[in-house]
Amino acid sequence: MNPVRRTNLITTTSLPIFLASLTKEQKEVFICLAHNVVVSDGDLSVGEEVMMEEMRREMNLEPDYAPHYVSIEGIEYIFPSRRSRAITMISLIRLAYADGAFEIEEQCFLKDLCVPFEIMDNDFQLIDNWVRRLISLKREASAFL
């Protein structure tokens, strides 16, 4: 009988499928928002860099596309649907946890983004709780591998 061979089933820290469904413009603005999140606390960690690179690959962004600061003014027109806003918020909160802590500066930026996205505080908390459960489940699954 052949022994069971374990492989790492969890290869990405982003949320597959979701980011790929954004439009090209949304993907470019998303990676800029992601950049805003990771630099908001003044410290770009290795975990944040790795996750941003995984997100870039998932979205098939051009390798030479350089993220830059983007204002949240008018952002609701780039992400007009509830789905695109939810995908963006879930992914940005997950990115904020990439260094192990959801820093106050990151929280403030994302709560500011909630205004044009029309995401209420209770929905923000639900998304944050879901992301934390996802992280916990990934750690638990990794322990089995």
Secondary structure, DSSP 8 states (H G I E B T S, - for coil): ------------SS-TTTGGGS-HHHHHHHHHHHHHHHHHTS---HHHHHHHHHHHHHHT--TT--------TTHHHHS-SHHHHHHHHHHHHHHHTTTS---HHHHHHHHHHHHHHT--HHHHHHHHHHHHHHHHHHHHHHHH-
